[in-house]
């Protein structure tokens, strides 16, 4: 978008040589992407003069020359900008010529110095908040092909250097301390460039021209290898002396600096011995073990208290991934992209597919992803990872370096926390400014869907047209949204954008709650925003809600409480730039309802005035409340009790009943009959759990979503084993009833009774699970048709944790499309609670717009 504020041209002589000068502020992804070198090269090629520099608002360009050359400059500025750079807006004003003789890159300006230019370019001035940064912060980027050539070329001065980067790759968000993006505003500020690096930095023909993290083995960060017991001793000595994040690394910096390969070789020897290595990566520590060593993986699971949850794998090459997984062209492109996330890929049915003979050396240990048809895989993301995997050659388990339930470790605290898990540490002395975990992505309906929003994606800027938020042209307030309780992430708004943070984690521990507070302080300082309002979830007991209350009171600003499922739908609407009306289908584990019950199977009509519950799932009891989240057998008991009343306790042939002891059932009976500690819910997430228990898949789980994931897996396997004709012939649904009340109630009891009958008749779990999924899809279509008869809308939004289920989401997309609806589902913003804060901002904007 270009906003031009032109005055009459200044006459400097004959029209053939008349020069003009423009000043512009360019916002978007224009810092940390080589934008200034690109502008410099383009201007000099066109023989234009002037300057470019970073400001807190983006990049400030003054450009002078003939009108024809200026026109070419503007055209090529947007069309030739290398990825991942992106121009969101360009505020332009014609000013007096200065007769400059060259084009140059000037030193960056601070926020205060930038204000005068923001006003001159007619940036909007807010009454309640100070001027805010408009420069977009770039996520960390995986190593580019040119830098890979450098580290593997024996005659290159960066041969085997683990911190090689350029303007196209390397750390950004994880090392940034302030805007504008300059070396002094990063954790690389402590490393003075040597003469050779400085020459590259100053050379406009070099790809390291103004590459802020530029370094080499002579002047940059260094690796250190240390055994766990030594690390603990050193950490104890240094932890009280520093809080900078350097600590241990500074104390041991010189130990191996004379031979860069030595720490790496010792790390490889550690892995070869079947030991656990803690490696300090871009945004935090990772725990690595040999993916073919079953004993090592078992030891890691035991030490990390992670008995079942799948581990991610890091492969040396894409060819190595193909030995174990089906890799589509889209998946290959994503794995090798600058984002380089963990991608969920289907396994090969055997190691010998695609013309390869089975090789016992390529087999993965069974404990990596037990009973799961997919593997979470990624390629090396940094030069250090590339060097390690290139030499080790086989895949490694690469899981987050944290204690169970806590945030990923970054610097000095890693040794204390991970010392009981890791056998050795491979660390470095470049401080990590903020923790950034690995992102996780799957493919749904051929499109990538982000499940964990972190490295490579965060912070993400979501532009939101003014009409979409319901403000009808009024100035939109700055809103800080704190998300929910699980998969915590925050969001912050400017006048026309929402900025989504990196994944923080579940707020079950004091450590993660402290990290939430740090993330809030960090975002507000980094973007220079003073919020006008705080948005949070409706649930009064969430740690995020309690922090929101504290912040709102401390700053005397409004607190906007947003219903959980309403926020889910608004989040997806923001991503796809949808306007009301839409039908929102929000299915997840739990969300606090306005009626003080637990929602989770919602059909919401979204209008500009808010939302209306247009259909609801028949509620059932959750004996023990939150304990049901980890005991699917309790959810199954709640379903059975709703169907059969007290007779459910005598159904001793059913798996969930058998999963309890007689004393346990004696305690649970009065809880259900007398509604003692048994909240009611409409949650589809808990229904998935209950059906999984009925099918004897899981009765007690060790991680969130385990039962539902297994139910999805057996259903997918059943569908995959059928031909297209067989799928069509067996695509019948279980019975259900939709009442003629307003709102209609979806009575699922006939479905559960039919499932019980199938279980007793020995029908396979996969067939039942597949039919269950098909039934849910049919319910969606019928409610969508009913809703369309009242609202006239064919837009259907699918969001919430249940739509992480690839099978459910793809079937819903197909069936809704066949019925004449236009379905939308989360892709860049997670469907789970990791995207909830975006919807909370949208709801707050609607609130202030009079909705």
C-alpha positions in Angstrom: 0.0 0.0 0.0 1.5 3.4 -1.1 0.1 6.6 0.4 1.5 9.5 -1.6 1.5 13.1 -0.3 2.9 15.0 -3.3 3.5 18.7 -3.5 4.4 20.7 -6.6 7.8 19.6 -8.0 10.8 21.8 -7.3 12.1 23.4 -10.5 15.8 22.9 -10.7 16.3 23.7 -14.4 15.4 22.2 -17.8 12.8 19.5 -17.6 15.2 17.0 -19.2 17.4 17.0 -16.1 14.9 17.9 -13.5 15.4 16.0 -10.3 12.9 15.2 -7.6 13.3 13.9 -4.0 11.0 11.7 -2.1 11.0 10.7 1.6 9.2 7.5 2.6 8.8 5.2 5.6 8.5 1.6 4.6 6.9 -0.8 7.1 6.8 -4.5 7.1 9.5 -7.2 7.1 12.3 -4.7 6.2 14.8 -5.2 9.0 17.0 -8.2 9.3 16.3 -9.3 5.7 19.0 -7.4 3.8 16.5 -4.6 2.9 19.0 -1.7 3.2 21.6 -3.4 1.0 18.9 -4.2 -1.5 17.7 -0.6 -1.6 21.3 0.5 -1.9 21.9 -1.8 -4.8 18.7 -0.8 -6.6 19.3 3.0 -6.1 22.9 2.9 -7.3 21.9 0.8 -10.4 19.3 3.4 -11.3 21.9 6.2 -10.6 19.7 7.7 -7.8 21.1 9.4 -4.8 19.9 9.7 -1.2 20.0 7.4 1.8 18.3 4.6 3.7 18.4 3.9 7.4 16.5 1.8 10.0 14.1 3.5 12.4 11.6 2.1 15.0 8.9 2.6 12.4 10.6 0.6 9.6 13.1 1.8 7.0 13.4 5.5 6.2 14.4 6.2 2.5 15.2 9.5 0.9 15.6 9.1 -2.8 16.5 11.7 -5.5 16.7 11.7 -9.2 14.7 12.0 -12.5 11.0 11.1 -12.3 11.5 8.1 -14.7 14.1 6.6 -12.6 12.1 7.1 -9.4 9.1 5.4 -11.1 11.3 2.4 -11.9 12.6 2.4 -8.3 9.1 2.1 -6.8 8.1 -0.6 -9.2 11.2 -2.7 -8.6 11.2 -2.1 -4.8 8.1 -4.3 -4.3 8.6 -6.8 -7.1 12.3 -7.6 -6.6 12.6 -7.5 -2.8 14.1 -10.9 -1.9 12.3 -13.3 0.4 11.5 -13.2 3.3 11.3 -9.4 3.1 7.8 -8.0 2.7 6.5 -4.4 2.3 3.2 -3.8 4.0 3.0 -0.1 3.6 4.9 2.8 2.1 4.2 6.3 3.3 5.7 8.7 0.8 6.1 12.5 0.7 7.8 14.7 -1.9 10.3 17.1 -0.4 12.9 19.6 -1.6 15.9 18.3 -3.5 19.3 18.4 -1.8 21.6 17.8 -4.7 23.1 14.7 -3.0 25.9 13.1 -5.0 25.6 9.4 -3.9 23.4 6.9 -2.2 24.4 5.7 1.3 23.3 3.6 4.2 23.1 5.9 7.3 23.2 4.9 11.0 19.9 3.8 12.5 17.7 6.1 14.5 16.3 5.4 18.0 12.5 5.6 18.7 12.7 9.2 19.9 14.6 10.3 16.8 12.2 8.5 14.5 9.1 10.4 15.7 9.8 13.5 13.7 9.9 11.5 10.5 6.8 9.6 11.4 4.9 12.9 11.9 6.3 14.3 8.6 5.2 11.2 6.7 1.8 11.8 8.3 1.7 8.7 10.5 -1.3 8.7 12.7 -0.7 10.1 16.2 -2.5 8.4 19.1 -3.8 10.4 22.1 -3.5 7.7 24.7 -0.3 5.8 23.6 3.1 6.9 22.5 4.2 6.4 19.0 4.7 2.7 18.4 7.2 0.7 16.3 6.0 -0.2 12.8 9.0 -2.3 11.9 8.2 -5.9 11.7 10.5 -8.3 13.6 11.8 -11.1 11.5 11.7 -14.7 12.9 14.9 -16.7 13.1 15.7 -18.3 9.8 17.4 -21.6 8.9 20.8 -21.7 7.3 20.8 -20.7 3.6 22.5 -22.6 0.8 25.3 -20.1 0.4 26.2 -20.3 4.1 26.1 -24.1 3.9 28.7 -23.9 1.1 30.9 -21.8 3.3 30.9 -24.1 6.3 31.7 -27.2 4.1 34.3 -25.6 1.9 37.8 -26.4 3.3 39.3 -23.3 1.7 36.7 -21.0 3.2 37.6 -19.0 6.3 34.2 -20.1 7.8 34.9 -23.8 7.2 33.2 -25.7 10.0 32.2 -22.5 11.8 29.0 -23.1 13.8 27.7 -19.6 13.8 27.9 -18.7 10.1 25.1 -16.4 8.8 24.3 -13.7 6.3 21.5 -11.3 5.5 19.4 -14.3 4.2 19.6 -16.5 7.3 20.5 -16.9 10.9 19.2 -15.6 14.3 16.9 -12.6 14.4 14.0 -12.7 17.0 15.9 -14.8 19.5 18.8 -12.3 19.7 17.0 -9.0 19.3 17.0 -6.7 22.3 15.5 -3.5 20.8 14.5 -1.8 17.6 15.8 -0.7 15.2 17.5 -3.9 14.2 21.2 -3.2 14.5 24.1 -5.2 16.0 24.1 -3.0 19.1 20.5 -4.0 19.7 21.2 -7.7 19.6 23.0 -10.1 21.8 25.8 -10.1 19.2 26.7 -6.5 20.4 29.2 -8.0 22.8 31.2 -9.4 19.8 33.3 -6.9 18.0 33.8 -7.8 14.3 37.3 -8.6 13.1 38.7 -6.6 10.2 37.7 -9.3 7.7 34.1 -9.4 9.0 34.0 -5.7 9.1 35.1 -5.5 5.4 32.2 -7.9 4.5 29.8 -5.8 6.5 30.8 -2.6 4.8 30.9 -4.1 1.2 27.6 -3.5 -0.7 28.5 -6.3 -3.1 28.7 -8.9 -0.3 25.7 -10.8 1.0 26.9 -10.0 4.5 26.6 -6.3 3.8 25.0 -5.0 7.0 24.3 -8.6 8.3 24.0 -7.7 12.0 25.0 -11.2 13.4 28.0 -11.4 11.1 30.9 -13.3 12.7 33.7 -15.8 12.2 35.9 -18.0 14.3 38.3 -15.1 15.0 35.7 -12.7 16.5 32.4 -14.5 17.0 30.8 -17.0 19.5 32.6 -20.2 20.3 31.5 -23.7 21.2 32.2 -25.5 24.4 31.7 -29.2 25.3 31.5 -30.1 29.0 30.4 -33.2 30.9 27.3 -32.8 33.0 29.0 -33.1 36.3 31.6 -30.5 35.3 28.9 -28.2 34.0 27.1 -28.4 37.3 30.2 -27.4 39.3 31.0 -24.6 36.9 27.4 -23.4 36.9 27.3 -23.3 40.7 30.3 -21.1 40.7 29.1 -18.7 38.0 25.3 -18.6 38.6 25.6 -16.1 41.5 28.0 -13.9 39.5 25.9 -13.2 36.4 22.4 -13.1 35.1 23.3 -12.1 31.5 22.8 -15.6 30.1 26.5 -16.0 29.4 27.6 -17.4 32.8 28.9 -20.9 32.3 29.8 -20.3 28.7 32.0 -17.3 29.6 33.7 -19.3 32.3 34.6 -22.1 29.9 34.9 -20.1 26.7 38.6 -20.6 26.2 38.7 -24.3 26.9 38.4 -25.5 23.3 38.5 -22.2 21.3 41.8 -23.2 19.7 40.3 -26.2 17.9 36.7 -25.6 16.8 36.2 -29.3 15.8 37.0 -30.7 19.2 33.8 -29.8 21.0 31.8 -31.1 18.1 33.8 -34.3 17.9 33.3 -34.9 21.7 29.6 -34.3 21.3 29.5 -36.9 18.5 31.4 -39.3 20.7 28.8 -38.8 23.4 26.0 -39.7 21.0 27.8 -42.7 19.7 28.1 -44.0 23.3 24.4 -43.9 23.7 24.4 -40.8 25.9 22.1 -37.8 26.1 23.4 -34.5 24.7 22.0 -31.1 25.7 22.7 -28.8 22.8 22.2 -25.0 22.9 20.4 -24.1 19.7 19.0 -20.8 18.4 16.2 -20.3 20.8 17.0 -22.7 23.6 18.3 -26.1 24.5 17.5 -29.4 22.8 18.0 -32.9 24.1 19.6 -35.2 21.5 20.0 -39.0 21.4 20.6 -41.5 18.6 17.2 -42.3 17.1 18.3 -46.0 16.5 19.4 -46.6 20.1 16.4 -47.9 22.0 18.2 -47.9 25.4 19.1 -44.3 25.0 15.6 -43.3 24.1 14.2 -45.3 27.0 16.6 -43.5 29.3 15.6 -40.1 27.9 11.9 -40.9 28.4 12.6 -42.0 32.0 14.7 -39.0 32.9 12.4 -36.5 31.2 9.2 -38.1 32.7 7.8 -38.5 29.2 6.6 -42.1 28.9 4.5 -41.9 25.7 4.5 -38.6 23.9 6.2 -38.8 20.5 9.7 -37.4 20.0 10.7 -35.3 17.0 13.5 -36.4 14.8 16.2 -34.4 13.1 17.6 -35.9 9.9 20.8 -35.0 8.1 19.3 -34.7 4.7 16.0 -34.8 2.9 17.0 -38.1 1.3 17.3 -39.6 4.8 13.8 -38.5 5.7 12.5 -40.3 2.6 13.8 -43.6 3.9 11.3 -43.5 6.7 8.5 -41.1 5.6 6.2 -40.2 2.7 7.5 -36.8 1.6 5.3 -34.8 -0.9 6.7 -32.0 -2.9 5.0 -29.5 -0.6 6.4 -31.2 2.5 9.9 -31.2 1.0 9.6 -27.5 0.3 8.5 -26.8 3.8 11.3 -28.9 5.4 13.9 -27.0 3.4 12.2 -23.6 3.8 13.7 -20.7 5.9 11.1 -21.6 8.6 12.3 -25.3 8.6 9.7 -26.5 11.1 9.0 -29.9 12.5 6.7 -31.4 9.9 4.3 -34.3 10.7 4.7 -36.9 7.9 3.2 -40.4 7.4 5.6 -43.3 7.9 6.4 -45.8 5.2 4.8 -49.1 5.9 8.3 -50.7 5.7 11.9 -49.7 5.4 12.2 -51.2 2.0 9.7 -49.1 0.1 10.5 -47.0 -3.0 13.0 -49.5 -4.4 15.1 -49.5 -1.3 16.2 -52.8 0.2 15.5 -53.1 4.0 18.6 -52.0 5.9 18.8 -52.8 9.6 21.1 -49.7 10.0 18.3 -47.4 8.9 15.7 -48.7 11.3 14.4 -46.4 14.0 13.9 -47.4 17.6 10.3 -48.3 18.4 10.1 -45.9 21.3 10.3 -42.7 19.2 6.5 -42.4 18.5 4.7 -45.4 19.9 1.6 -46.5 18.1 1.6 -43.4 16.0 1.4 -43.5 12.1 3.3 -40.2 11.7 6.8 -39.0 12.6 7.6 -35.4 13.4 10.7 -34.6 11.4 12.9 -31.7 10.7 16.2 -30.9 9.0 19.1 -29.1 10.5 18.3 -25.5 11.2 21.7 -24.0 12.1 25.2 -24.5 11.0 25.9 -26.3 14.2 23.1 -28.7 13.5 24.3 -29.2 9.9 27.9 -29.9 11.1 26.7 -32.3 13.8 24.3 -34.3 11.5 26.7 -34.3 8.6 29.2 -36.1 10.6 26.9 -38.3 12.6 24.9 -39.2 9.5 21.9 -40.9 11.2 18.8 -39.2 12.6 18.7 -37.9 16.1 15.8 -37.5 18.5 15.6 -33.8 19.0 13.3 -32.8 21.8 12.9 -29.5 23.7 15.4 -29.0 26.5 13.1 -28.6 29.5 11.7 -30.3 32.5 8.2 -31.7 32.1 5.7 -28.9 32.0 8.3 -26.1 32.1 9.5 -23.6 29.4 12.4 -24.5 27.2 15.8 -23.7 28.9 17.9 -21.0 27.4 21.1 -20.1 29.3 22.5 -20.4 32.8 19.5 -22.2 34.2 19.9 -25.0 31.7 22.7 -26.8 33.6 20.8 -26.9 36.9 17.5 -28.0 35.3 18.9 -30.4 32.6 21.9 -31.7 34.6 19.8 -34.7 35.8 18.7 -35.5 32.2 21.7 -34.8 30.0 25.1 -36.6 30.2 26.9 -33.7 28.5 26.4 -30.2 27.1 27.4 -28.6 23.8 27.0 -24.9 24.5 28.1 -21.6 23.2 28.5 -18.0 24.5 26.0 -16.2 22.3 23.2 -15.2 24.8 19.6 -16.1 23.9 17.4 -13.0 24.5 14.1 -14.9 24.5 13.2 -18.6 24.4 11.9 -19.8 21.0 11.0 -23.5 20.6 10.7 -25.5 17.4 7.5 -25.0 15.4 5.3 -27.9 14.5 3.3 -28.1 11.2 1.1 -30.7 9.5 -0.6 -30.7 6.2 -4.4 -30.5 6.1 -6.2 -30.6 2.7 -2.8 -30.1 1.0 -2.2 -26.9 3.0 0.3 -26.4 5.9 -1.3 -26.0 9.3 0.8 -24.6 12.1 0.2 -26.5 15.4 3.0 -24.9 17.5 3.8 -21.3 16.5 7.5 -20.7 17.3 10.8 -20.7 15.5 10.6 -19.5 11.9 7.0 -18.1 12.3 7.0 -16.0 15.5 6.5 -13.2 15.9 3.7 -13.2 13.2 2.0 -10.1 12.1 -1.6 -10.5 11.0 -2.9 -7.4 9.1 -6.6 -6.8 9.9 -8.6 -4.4 7.7 -10.6 -1.9 9.8 -14.0 -3.1 8.5 -13.2 -6.6 9.7 -13.0 -5.7 13.4 -16.3 -4.0 13.6 -14.9 -0.6 14.5 -16.5 1.2 11.5 -13.6 3.5 10.8 -12.9 4.5 14.4 -9.4 4.5 15.9 -8.7 1.0 17.2 -7.2 0.7 20.6 -3.9 -1.1 21.4 -4.9 -4.4 23.0 -2.8 -6.9 24.9 -4.3 -10.3 24.9 -3.1 -13.1 27.2 -4.6 -16.2 25.6 -5.8 -19.1 27.7 -4.2 -21.7 30.0 -2.9 -24.4 27.6 -0.4 -23.7 24.8 -0.1 -20.2 26.0 0.8 -17.4 23.6 0.1 -13.7 23.8 -0.9 -11.1 21.1 -0.5 -7.4 20.9 -2.2 -5.0 18.5 -1.3 -1.8 16.7 -3.9 0.2 14.8 -4.1 -2.2 11.9 -2.2 -5.4 12.9 -2.2 -8.1 15.4 1.2 -9.5 16.5 1.2 -13.1 17.7 4.0 -14.2 20.0 5.9 -17.4 20.1 4.6 -20.5 22.0 5.1 -20.1 25.7 3.6 -23.4 27.1 1.0 -24.7 29.5 0.5 -22.5 32.5 0.5 -25.4 35.0 3.9 -24.5 36.6 5.2 -21.4 38.4 8.1 -21.4 35.8 5.8 -21.1 32.8 3.6 -18.5 34.5 6.8 -16.5 35.2 7.7 -16.9 31.5 4.2 -15.5 30.5 4.9 -12.4 32.6 8.4 -12.1 30.9 6.8 -12.4 27.5 4.3 -9.6 28.3 7.1 -7.3 29.5 9.3 -8.2 26.5 6.6 -7.6 23.9 5.5 -4.2 25.4 9.1 -3.0 25.5 10.1 -4.4 22.1 7.2 -2.8 20.3 7.0 0.3 22.4 3.3 -0.1 23.0 1.3 1.0 26.0 -1.9 -1.0 25.8 -5.3 0.7 26.1 -7.0 -2.5 27.2 -6.3 -6.1 28.3 -8.1 -9.1 26.9 -8.3 -12.5 28.5 -10.3 -15.7 28.7 -13.7 -15.8 30.5 -12.4 -18.6 32.8 -11.8 -17.0 36.2 -9.2 -19.5 37.4 -6.8 -19.4 34.4 -3.4 -18.0 35.4 -3.6 -15.8 32.3 -6.9 -14.4 33.5 -5.4 -13.6 36.9 -2.4 -11.9 35.3 -4.8 -9.9 33.1 -6.7 -8.7 36.1 -3.5 -7.6 37.8 -2.2 -5.7 34.8 -5.6 -4.0 34.1 -5.8 -2.9 37.7 -2.2 -1.7 37.9 -2.5 0.4 34.7 -6.1 1.5 35.2 -7.3 0.2 31.8 -10.3 -1.9 30.8 -10.3 -5.7 31.1 -12.2 -7.4 28.4 -13.2 -11.0 29.1 -13.8 -13.1 26.0 -15.6 -16.3 25.7 -13.2 -19.1 24.7 -14.9 -20.5 21.6 -15.9 -17.1 20.3 -12.2 -16.2 20.4 -11.4 -19.4 18.5 -13.7 -18.4 15.6 -12.5 -14.8 15.6 -8.9 -15.9 15.4 -9.6 -17.9 12.2 -11.7 -15.0 10.8 -8.7 -12.7 11.3 -6.4 -15.0 9.5 -8.7 -15.3 6.5 -9.9 -11.7 6.6 -13.6 -12.8 7.0 -16.4 -10.5 7.9 -19.7 -11.5 9.6 -21.9 -13.3 9.3 -20.3 -16.7 9.6 -21.1 -20.0 11.2 -18.3 -21.0 13.6 -17.8 -24.6 14.7 -15.5 -24.6 17.7 -14.7 -28.0 19.1 -12.1 -28.6 21.8 -11.5 -30.0 25.3 -12.8 -27.3 27.5 -13.8 -23.7 27.5 -15.7 -21.6 30.1 -19.3 -20.8 28.9 -21.3 -17.7 29.7 -23.7 -20.1 31.6 -20.8 -21.1 33.9 -20.7 -24.7 32.4 -17.9 -26.3 30.4 -18.4 -25.7 26.7 -16.5 -27.5 23.9 -18.8 -28.6 21.1 -20.1 -25.2 19.9 -22.0 -24.0 16.8 -21.8 -20.2 17.0 -23.4 -17.7 14.6 -21.0 -14.7 14.5 -22.5 -11.4 13.7 -21.1 -7.9 14.0 -22.9 -7.6 17.4 -21.3 -10.7 18.9 -22.3 -14.3 18.8 -25.2 -16.6 19.3 -25.1 -20.3 20.2 -27.2 -21.7 17.3 -26.8 -25.4 18.3 -25.5 -27.3 21.3 -24.3 -30.8 22.1 -26.3 -32.6 24.8 -24.3 -32.2 28.0 -22.9 -35.1 29.9 -21.1 -35.3 33.3 -17.4 -35.3 34.0 -16.9 -37.2 37.3 -13.9 -35.6 39.0 -13.9 -32.5 36.7 -10.3 -31.8 35.5 -9.2 -35.4 36.2 -11.2 -36.5 33.1 -8.6 -34.7 31.0 -6.0 -37.4 32.0 -8.5 -40.3 32.5 -10.6 -41.0 29.4 -12.3 -43.8 31.3 -14.1 -41.1 33.4 -15.4 -39.3 30.3 -16.6 -42.7 29.0 -18.4 -43.3 32.3 -20.0 -39.9 31.9 -21.2 -40.8 28.4 -22.5 -44.2 29.5 -24.3 -42.7 32.6 -26.1 -40.2 30.4 -27.2 -43.0 28.1 -28.1 -45.7 30.6 -28.3 -44.0 34.0 -27.2 -46.3 36.9 -27.3 -49.4 34.7 -24.0 -48.1 33.3 -22.2 -49.3 36.4 -23.3 -52.8 35.8 -21.9 -53.0 32.2 -19.0 -55.1 33.2 -18.3 -56.3 29.7 -17.3 -52.8 28.5 -13.7 -51.7 28.6 -14.1 -48.5 30.6 -16.0 -50.2 33.4 -13.3 -52.9 33.5 -10.7 -50.2 33.8 -12.0 -49.3 37.3 -11.8 -51.3 40.4 -14.9 -52.0 42.4 -13.9 -49.5 45.1 -13.3 -46.8 42.5 -16.8 -47.4 40.9 -18.3 -47.2 44.4 -16.8 -43.7 44.8 -17.8 -42.6 41.2 -21.4 -43.7 41.4 -22.6 -41.1 43.9 -20.5 -38.4 42.1 -22.7 -39.0 39.0 -26.0 -39.7 40.7 -25.8 -36.8 43.1 -23.8 -34.4 40.9 -20.9 -34.2 43.3 -17.8 -32.7 41.7 -19.3 -33.6 38.3 -19.6 -30.6 36.1 -21.5 -31.0 32.9 -20.0 -30.3 29.5 -20.7 -30.2 25.8 -17.1 -30.9 25.0 -16.3 -32.8 21.9 -12.7 -33.2 23.1 -13.9 -35.2 26.1 -16.3 -37.2 23.9 -13.3 -38.2 21.8 -11.6 -39.3 25.0 -14.6 -41.3 26.1 -15.0 -43.1 22.8 -11.3 -44.0 22.8 -11.8 -45.6 26.2 -14.9 -47.4 25.0 -12.7 -48.9 22.2 -10.2 -49.9 24.8 -7.5 -47.6 23.3 -6.7 -45.6 26.4 -8.1 -45.4 29.9 -5.4 -43.2 31.5 -3.1 -41.0 29.4 0.2 -39.3 30.0 -0.1 -36.3 27.8 -2.9 -34.0 26.6 -4.7 -35.3 23.5 -3.2 -38.8 23.6 -6.5 -40.7 23.5 -8.1 -38.5 20.8 -4.9 -38.9 18.7 -5.1 -42.7 19.0 -8.7 -42.7 18.0 -7.8 -40.6 14.9 -5.0 -43.0 14.1 -7.0 -46.2 14.1 -9.7 -44.5 12.1 -7.2 -43.3 9.5 -5.7 -46.8 9.3 -9.2 -48.3 8.7 -9.9 -45.7 6.0 -6.5 -46.3 4.3 -7.1 -50.1 4.2 -10.4 -49.6 2.3 -10.7 -49.0 -1.5 -12.6 -45.9 -2.7 -15.6 -48.1 -3.4 -15.5 -49.7 0.0 -15.2 -46.3 1.6 -18.3 -45.1 -0.3 -20.2 -48.2 0.6 -19.4 -48.1 4.3 -19.6 -44.3 4.7 -22.7 -44.6 6.9 -23.2 -42.6 10.0 -24.3 -43.7 13.5 -27.8 -42.4 14.4 -28.2 -39.1 16.2 -31.1 -36.7 16.9 -31.3 -33.0 16.4 -34.2 -31.5 18.4 -36.6 -28.9 17.0 -36.0 -26.6 19.9 -34.3 -23.2 19.6 -31.3 -23.6 19.8 -31.4 -27.2 18.6 -29.8 -29.8 20.8 -27.7 -32.6 19.3 -28.6 -35.8 21.0 -25.6 -38.2 20.6 -27.0 -40.9 22.8 -28.2 -43.1 19.9 -24.7 -42.9 18.5 -23.0 -44.1 21.7 -25.6 -46.9 22.2 -24.8 -48.0 18.6 -21.1 -47.9 19.4 -21.7 -50.0 22.5 -23.6 -52.6 20.4 -20.7 -52.7 17.8 -18.2 -53.2 20.6 -20.2 -56.1 22.0 -20.4 -57.6 18.5 -16.7 -57.5 18.1 -16.5 -54.8 15.4 -12.9 -53.5 15.1 -11.9 -50.3 16.8 -10.7 -48.8 13.5 -14.1 -49.3 11.8 -16.0 -47.9 14.8 -13.6 -44.9 15.0 -13.9 -44.2 11.3 -17.7 -44.3 11.5 -17.6 -42.0 14.6 -15.6 -39.4 12.6 -18.1 -39.7 9.7 -21.0 -39.1 12.1 -19.5 -35.9 13.4 -19.0 -34.6 9.9 -22.6 -35.4 9.1 -23.7 -33.4 12.2 -21.7 -30.4 11.1 -23.3 -30.4 7.7 -26.8 -30.7 9.0 -26.3 -27.9 11.5 -24.7 -25.7 8.8 -27.8 -26.2 6.6 -30.0 -25.3 9.5 -28.0 -22.2 10.3 -28.0 -21.1 6.7 -31.8 -21.2 6.7 -31.8 -18.5 9.4 -28.7 -16.4 8.5 -28.2 -17.0 4.8 -24.5 -17.5 5.2 -22.5 -20.2 3.6 -19.2 -19.3 5.3 -18.2 -22.0 7.9 -15.2 -21.6 10.2 -13.7 -24.6 11.8 -11.5 -23.9 14.9 -10.5 -25.3 18.3 -8.2 -28.2 19.4 -10.4 -30.9 17.8 -9.5 -29.5 14.4 -5.9 -30.5 14.9 -7.4 -33.9 13.9 -6.4 -34.1 10.3 -9.0 -36.8 9.4 -11.9 -34.9 11.0 -10.9 -31.6 9.4 -10.4 -33.0 5.9 -13.7 -34.9 6.0 -15.5 -31.7 7.2 -13.9 -29.6 4.5 -14.9 -32.2 1.8 -18.5 -32.7 3.1 -19.2 -29.0 3.7 -17.8 -28.1 0.3 -20.0 -30.8 -1.3 -23.0 -29.3 0.4 -22.4 -25.8 -1.0 -20.6 -24.2 1.9 -17.2 -22.4 1.9 -15.2 -23.9 4.8 -12.3 -22.0 6.4 -9.8 -23.6 8.9 -6.7 -22.3 10.7 -3.5 -22.5 8.8 -0.9 -19.9 9.8 -2.5 -19.4 13.3 -2.8 -22.6 15.4 -6.3 -24.1 15.7 -5.6 -24.9 19.4 -5.3 -22.4 22.2 -2.0 -21.2 20.8 -4.0 -18.9 18.5 -6.6 -17.8 21.0 -5.0 -14.4 21.8 -5.6 -13.2 18.2 -9.3 -13.8 18.6 -9.3 -12.1 22.0 -7.9 -8.9 20.3 -10.6 -9.1 17.7 -13.3 -9.4 20.3 -11.8 -6.4 22.2 -11.9 -4.3 19.0 -15.5 -5.3 18.5 -16.3 -4.3 22.1 -14.8 -0.9 21.6 -16.4 -0.5 18.2 -19.8 -0.6 19.9 -20.5 -4.3 19.3 
